[in-house]
Amino acid sequence: MKPLHRKNIPTLPPRPLKIVQFGTGNFLRGFADWMVDLLNEKTAFNGDIQMVQVHSRKPAAGINAQDGLYHLLTRGFQKGQTIEENRLIQCVRGAINPFVDYPAFLALGNEPDLAFVFSNTTEAGIYFDEKDKDRTLTPEAFPGKLTALLYQRFSHFKGDPNKGLVHLPCELVENNGDKLKENVLRYARLWELPVAFENWLEAHNHFCNTLVDRIVPGYPVESAAQIQETLGFRDEQLVVAEPFHFWAIEGPDWLPEVFPAEKLGLKVILVKDLSPFRTRKVRILNGAHTCMVPMGYLQGKRLVKEVLDDPETGRFMESTIFDEIIPSMNLSSDLVVPFAHDVLDRFKNPFIKHKLIDISLNSIAKWKVRVLPSLLEYAITEGKLPLHLCKSFAALLVFYRGHYKGAPIPLRDREENLHYFDQLWKIKTPEDLVGSVLSRIDLWDQDLNLVPGLSELLIKEVKALLAAE
């Protein structure tokens, strides 16, 4: 089997470097880089990507050994059809490590056709490190590295207003573009860079808030050998992704002209306000995930797909989404209903073994953010409690007992939460337990005993679950 590098594939035309990408991980390779590869094939975009390692001190030997090449395997379930597609991604040149070769990293700022910065440095990646005082040394924080690159570009092109960049951060934090810009400006002031540089940043760079959504499991360990045999290449950088993808961007009006992904039918949209799309994702996708964990687990299910495939629990989840979560949101049906159908397809993906116990991490905090708003707003708008959401809430309380039907439940949460529920279940009746949990303002930001009928309904459902053991 041939190794995968550029000598073993047809000669590719040289393309200018248009994108610097902070991050070499699975998500960007299965999301943004895939889009760029399609743009190169089907539009006049004509641009390459240079990856930059953010955290590691070691060279990116794997991706560089393959000259930036890798296959993306799209695997999933969409509109009643099973999807299996393979694509050789050819737009990535490789990865530079600033800790290994800082001058080479800074030289990226001199590239004349550079237009975009992509990033995915984890939720904790956009931060300011006041210890990065010397800009001649590689900064620890990603915004510090970016500031050094931008100042190199500003200096090299003498503040040319046409050499600013569009920044598309993919970190899953609210207002990611605003936070990235804020930290870049903090570095500019820490390093006492010229005011003219700050003015250039403000006037000629666009830091866009974005919302991204795609499940990218990464390297298919169990099936890699068989897949490589089919592809005819030894590819150690294989990436698997689901068919669904979505990228909402708060950006300048002209952005679709220079990044024409939407013209290809890709779900990349320019919006004025990300908040409805964020609400949609948190309440429907994340909320349904969090709801199904305790309910499905107590029913003996261990995978997301098992919950959806079972007639009883599958109907329960569909009703939860369409009859309770969606009516609780003040969003148009055109925005939420197609998304909800996509969510159910994603949950049924036969290629992803998504464990309920993995989703259960920190379920108390997740319930507050993802599910409780739907329960409370449904109660207000409909004048009654949402039965399925309340059943799931009761299941959550029983789930946190730590065992069910004689089998232990491997709970994962903050130690104080685990201790609290352990003690409650040892000494409290269901009536007292429900009242105590609902009164915890530190957990819910309010006393939920004040929600009419909620404590009575939860007590009834908790007792029913205990009686079913």
Summary of the structure (lengths in Angstrom):
residues: 469
radius of gyration: 24.7
end to end distance: 54.3
largest distance: 74.9
contacts: 1510
relative contact order: 0.09
helix: 50%
strand: 15%
